[in-house]
Amino acid sequence: MLYDIRQTTRYTYASPVPFSRQVLRLLPVARKGQRVVAADLVITPEPTERQDGFDFFGNRITTVAFAFPHEELTLETRARVAVDAGDKRDSEATPSWEQIRRQAVAEADLGPLSPVHFLFASRIIAIDDAIAAYAVASFPAGRPILAAAFDLTCRIKADFAYDPEATDVTTLPADAFAKRAGVCQDFAHVMIAGLRTLGLPAAYVSGFLRTLPPPGQPRLEGADATHAWVAVWCGREAGWIGLDPTNGVVAAEDHVVLALGRDYSDAAPVDGIIVISGDHQLDVEVDVLAISGSDAG
């Protein structure tokens, strides 16, 4: 499926900002099953400094600095991305979750997508006993990893309320779990915490969802902004498979990957420092439109 993606992120400050420096992860990159046809990031006002590159996990980053007073900052992402539907994998044919746990710790590869980077507590995600007790119910002895992880995905979808007022960007997984409410970021963090307590590699993925679903299919939660889901390592053969606990589905051609990391802090769309007096307002508009009658070619 070929998509035209439009995202506008606008900060309006209560008083002029004399200086700021930010790291932006607002441009998609080519990944397995995903091809970037074109991508551009327009920044207004034009920054004093701009440098484009990649971080350790292969995410495209734009580092900017503004050394002059400004009262507004607008970030406009425009991209055309082709996403493969992917092969339907038999979840029961994947290795048992105990095998995956043993394989992960035995991996010698230290590259960006090595499972060893995604096994332990990270900046936001701690090992939590309550979340562990919840997650383990999906992992009886010998159950295939993908079947077990998808069961956990569906349980979070069923047991948690999608409520943007319940949490904010600083909410920790334990707090979202206690409330059984939050948004996609919270559900992804809770699921990752549960998987890692079992010794299973899980990554945080940020990206976009198709805004308008195919006829007859329900609209997915989180389609109005950047979305978040989980990638689970299912062994050397199957590799990383995306699971979306907000919607209870396998991530497929409706999901466009923007960035990934150990948790939100590795994949945040905008990060950095601002010298400011007073509050600010943030407005984000996202459109992910399938190009009718097109394909990935």
N, C-alpha and C positions, 0 to 999 in steps of 0.2 A: 504494500500500500504506500502511495506517495502522499506526503502531507506538506501543506504550507503552514508554517508556524509563525505566529505573531505574538510577541509578548512586550508589553510596555510597563516598566516599573518606574514610578514617579515618587520622589521624595520632595515634600514641601516643608521647609523649616520655619519655625516661629521667628527666628532672628538669623541674620546672615552668618554663614559658616565660614570662618577665616581660613581653615585648613582641613583637609580630609585625605585619607589614603585608604583605598579599598582593593580587595581581591574579588573579582567577579567570575562566577562560573555560570555563564549565560549562553554559551555556545555549545551545541552538540558536537560530538566527534564520531568518526566511523568506529563501529564496534561489530562484533559478531552478529549478523542478522540485521545490521543497520548501516546505511550508506548516506553520507551527507552530500547532497548535490550542490548546495550553496548555503552559506551562513554569514551573517554580518551583524555587528553590534555597533549601533550609533549612540554616542554619548553626548549629551547636551547639558551644560556647556562643555566645550572641548577641554579635556584635562591638560594640566601643565605637563604631566608625564603619562605615558602609556606604554606598556610592554605586554606583548602576547606570548604565551608559552603553554607548557603543560606541567602538571604536578606529578607526583610519584605514581598515582593511580591511573594516569593517562587522561585525566580531565583537562579540558582546555581552560586556561585561566587568563584573565586580563587584569593586570595590576595597574591601577591608575592613582594619580595624586592631583589634588587641586590646591594650589598655593595662592588663591585669591578668594575674596568673599563671594559667596553665591547663596541664593535663597531657595533654589530648586535644583534638583538633579533628575534627569530623565535618561533611562536606559532602554533602548529599543532593540530587541532581538528580532531578526527576520531570517528565517531558514526554510529550506526545502529538504526534506529528509525522506528516504525510502526505508520502509521497515518490512522485513520478511515475516510471513505468518508463522514460520517455524514448523518443525515436524511435531506431530502429536506423539508425545512420548508416553508409553505405558508406565504409569507410576508404580505398578506392582513389579515391573521388570528391573527396577533400579536396585542397587545393593542395599542390604539392611543398614539401618542407621548405626548399628554398632561397628560394622565394617567401615563406614565412612569416618567414624570417630577415630578408628585405628589408622586409616589411610592418611587422614589430615595431619596428625602429629608426626607421621613418618615422612611427610613430603620434604624433599631436599631443595626444591625450587623456592627461591626467594623473590621471584618476579612480582610485578604489581598485582596479578590476579592469583597469586599463591594462596591457598586456604589458610596458611599459617598466620597471615596478617589479620584474619577475621575470626579467630578462635577465642580471644580474651577480652576482658573489660577494656573499654575505650573511654575517651574523654567524657562522653555523656552516658554511656551504657555501662552500668555496674552489674555484677553478678548478684541476683536478688532471689532469696529463698522462696518468697511468695509466688513470684513469676515462674520459678523453677517447678514448684508444686503444680501449678496450672498447666504448664507445658508438658510435663511428663505423662499426662493422661493420653496424649496422642502418640506416645512412643512405647508401646508394649514390646517385649523382647522379640527380635527378629523381623519387625515390620520394615518394609522397604522405605528408604529415606524420603523419597518423593511422596509416597502415599501418606507417611506420617506428617511431613511438613505441610502438605496440602490440608490435612485434617486440622492441624493447628491454625492454618490460614482461615478456614471456614468457621472454626469455633470463635476466633476473634471477631470475625464479621458478625456472627450471631449474638455474641455476648456483650459487645461494646457498642455504645451509641455514638454516631457521628454528630459531634456537637462542637462547632467552632468557638463557642463561648466557654467551654469547660477548661480549656488549656491555652497556653501561649507558646511561643517559640522556645522559651526557657524551661518548660515543664519537663521534669525527669520521668523516665519510664515507670518508676515505682509509683509516682503520684498519679499518672494516667491510668495505671493498672488498678489502683485503689478506687478511682472514680468510675472505672469501666466506661470511660468516655474520652473523647478527644477528636483529633483529626488524623489524616494519613501519616504525618510524621510520628505521632504518638503510637499508632498501631504498629508501624514498622519497628520502632524502637522496642516495644514490648515483645514483639515476635522475635527479634534478634536476641534480646536478653534471654528469652526462654531457650532458644536454640543453643546459644553459647554455654549456658549452664549445663547442657548435655554434652558438651565437647564438640559441637557441630559448627562448621564455619558458616557465617551469615554476614552478608554485606548490606549496607544501606544504599538504596538507589533513588536518585531524584530525577524527575523528568516531566513529561507532559502526557495527557490523555486526549484521545480523540474527543472533540467537543460535541459533535453530533454523531450519535451511534447509528449503525445500520438500521434500516426499517425493521420494526418489530422487536428491537432489542432495547433494554432499559438504559437510560443515561447513567454513566458511572459517577460515583461520588468523587469529588476532587477535580473535576474537569475545568473548573473556572480559574485555577491557579496552577502553579507547579505542584506536581504530585510526588508521592514517595511510596516505595514498596521495598521488598526484600529479595535478595538473590541468595539462594541456598546452594552450596557446593554439594553435588550429588555424585562425586567420584570422578576419576580421570576420564572415563568414557563420556558420561553425560555432561560433565562440567557444571557451570553455573546456570541455574534455572530460576527465573523470576516468579515470585508469588506476591499477590496483592491482597493483603489482609483487610484493607478498607472495603474492597468489593468482593472478596471471596473468590478470586479467579486467578488463573495462571496468566502471568504477563505475556502478552503476545503482540499482535500487530496494532492493537489499540494503544500500546505503551511506547513512547519515544524516550530513550535514555538521554539524560543531560549530563549527569555526573554520578559517581559512586565513591564510597569510602567506608570507613568503619562505623560511622554514625553521621548525623546531620552536620557536625562541625567540619567533616571532610568534604561535604558536598553542598554546603550552603551557597545559594545563588549569589548572595552579597555578604561580604565579611570585611572587617577593617576597623578603622578608628575615625571618629569625627570630633572636632573641637566645636562644641555647640553650647549655647545658653538657651534653655527653653525646650519645648517639645517639638516633635515633627509628625507629619502625616505621611502615611505610605499608601499608595494606590497601585494595584497590580491588575492588569487586564491581559487575558490569555485567550487566544483562538488557535485551535488545532483543527484545520479543515482538510478532510480527504479530498483529493483532486478527482472529481468524478470521471469514471471511465479510464483511469490511468493505472499503471502498474509500476513495479520497482525499476523498470527499465527506463 
